[in-house]
Amino acid sequence: MDEQGVKLAAGTDAGIPGASFGTYVDGLEAFAHAGLTTERIIEIATVQAAAALQLAGTTGQLAPGLSADLLVVDGNPLDDLGALRAVRLVLARGRPYVPFPVRSGHMGPSAQPSTSGNSALADTPCR
């Protein structure tokens, strides 16, 4: 489908083989199961996701004038998408958030702004 120009969006769905109602990363790994490269999967999860939500002028990539939204993870997701399960820091609109660890090192459903030990960073948006 990707090779034929079908617009793909990242998410989770149990409607196709290899996909489940698991985590967001499980949904990304389903794209790998379908033969897409990790580079393409990350593009689908960022640039294309922002475009699908009509937010391409706001977020979806690191570029001047766009919101500073990014994840800091242990490992390199280009080598292993599973590295996205080890989220250490989230920057949303340039503000840092440290995720609460939960089962198996997955990020919890909410995160708190980082103010301990890094108050200068927490008070300074990156935009």
C-alpha positions in Angstrom: 0.0 0.0 0.0 2.8 2.4 0.9 4.5 1.8 -2.4 1.2 2.6 -4.2 0.9 6.0 -2.5 -1.7 5.1 0.1 -1.5 7.5 3.0 -0.6 5.6 6.2 -1.1 6.8 9.8 0.4 5.2 12.9 -1.9 3.8 15.6 -3.1 0.5 17.0 -5.7 -1.8 15.5 -6.4 -5.5 15.8 -7.9 -5.6 12.3 -4.8 -6.8 10.5 -2.4 -9.8 11.0 0.5 -8.9 13.3 -1.3 -6.0 15.0 -3.0 -6.0 18.4 -4.6 -3.6 20.9 -1.3 -3.3 22.6 0.9 -0.2 22.9 1.5 2.5 20.3 5.0 0.9 19.7 3.2 -2.4 19.0 1.3 -0.6 16.2 4.6 0.8 14.8 6.1 -2.7 14.8 3.1 -3.9 12.8 4.4 -1.7 10.0 7.8 -3.4 10.3 6.0 -6.7 10.1 4.5 -5.5 6.8 8.0 -4.8 5.5 8.4 -1.0 6.0 11.8 0.3 7.0 12.2 1.9 10.4 13.0 5.2 8.8 9.7 5.1 6.9 7.8 4.0 10.1 9.2 7.0 12.0 8.2 9.3 9.2 4.6 7.8 9.3 4.5 8.3 13.1 5.7 11.9 12.9 5.4 13.9 9.6 2.5 11.9 8.2 0.6 11.8 11.5 0.8 15.6 11.9 -0.3 16.0 8.3 -3.3 13.6 8.8 -4.4 15.7 11.8 -3.9 18.9 9.8 -1.0 19.9 12.1 1.8 19.9 9.7 2.4 23.6 10.1 2.7 23.1 13.9 4.4 19.8 14.6 5.6 16.5 13.1 9.2 17.4 12.5 12.0 19.3 14.0 12.1 22.6 12.1 12.4 26.3 12.8 9.0 27.8 13.8 7.4 24.4 14.6 6.6 23.2 18.1 9.5 21.6 19.9 7.9 18.1 20.4 10.2 15.2 20.8 11.0 12.0 22.7 14.3 11.2 24.3 14.7 7.4 24.5 17.3 4.8 25.5 18.6 3.4 22.3 18.2 4.2 18.6 14.7 3.6 17.2 16.2 3.4 13.7 18.0 0.3 14.9 15.1 -1.1 17.0 11.6 0.4 17.3 11.5 -1.2 20.7 13.7 1.6 21.9 10.6 3.8 21.9 9.4 1.9 24.9 12.2 3.3 27.0 11.0 7.0 27.0 13.2 9.1 29.4 11.9 12.6 28.5 9.2 14.2 26.5 9.4 17.7 25.2 5.9 19.0 24.3 5.9 22.5 22.9 9.4 22.8 24.2 8.5 22.0 27.8 10.1 18.9 29.4 8.0 16.1 31.0 9.4 13.1 32.7 7.2 10.0 32.3 6.1 7.9 35.2 7.5 4.4 34.8 5.0 1.6 34.9 5.0 -2.1 34.0 7.9 -3.3 32.0 9.4 0.2 31.7 6.5 1.5 29.5 5.6 5.1 29.9 2.6 5.7 32.1 -0.6 7.4 31.0 0.5 10.7 32.3 3.7 12.6 32.9 4.7 15.5 35.1 6.6 18.6 34.1 10.2 18.2 35.1 11.1 20.7 37.8 13.5 18.8 40.1 17.1 19.3 39.4 16.5 20.9 36.0 14.3 23.9 36.9 16.1 26.2 34.3 15.3 23.7 31.6 11.7 23.3 32.8 11.1 27.0 32.8 12.5 27.7 29.4 10.5 26.6 26.3 12.7 25.3 23.5 10.8 27.1 20.8 
